[in-house]
Amino acid sequence: MVGSCGGMVRSTLPTARSSLPARDLATVEELQGFVAQGLNEVVAPNVATDLASWEGLDLTRPTPTSPAALATIAVPVLVLRGERTLRSTWMERGTRHIAEHVRNAEVRTVPGAGHAATRMVPEALAAELVRFVDTPREPAPQP
């Protein structure tokens, strides 16, 4: 499976801008960087595990991301999104969902990043984390 997933990532690079799955996961540059660093071979084994866990979800029950569950979070929450993350993707919708339902959520954009900020722009990501931690805050109001 590792080899076939690695090949799949390499084969999607030329059409990543028009291919929904590749475009939703990373920018073309991020995908190219993953392949160049061999990370596609590292990530590939996780695909089957992720799919299996998603298949096991019981969507008739509350989940950790249900609005009611998110509303119980009383600590400051930082939601980071990459500047280059497409606004139409499930990642962007997830960002908005968390920001709408967590009382003390703050959404920040990591300059120059798509989905892979930890690999592609670690300094910019670290700067946002430090800025968040160093920001004085009032305690969140209780529900």
Secondary structure by P-SEA (a helix, b strand, c coil): caaaaaaaaaaacccccccaaaaacccaaaaaaaaaaccccccccaaaaaaaaaaaccccccccccaaaaaacccbbbbbbbcccccccaaaaaaaaaaacccbbbbbbbcccccccccccaaaaaaaaaaaaaccccccccc
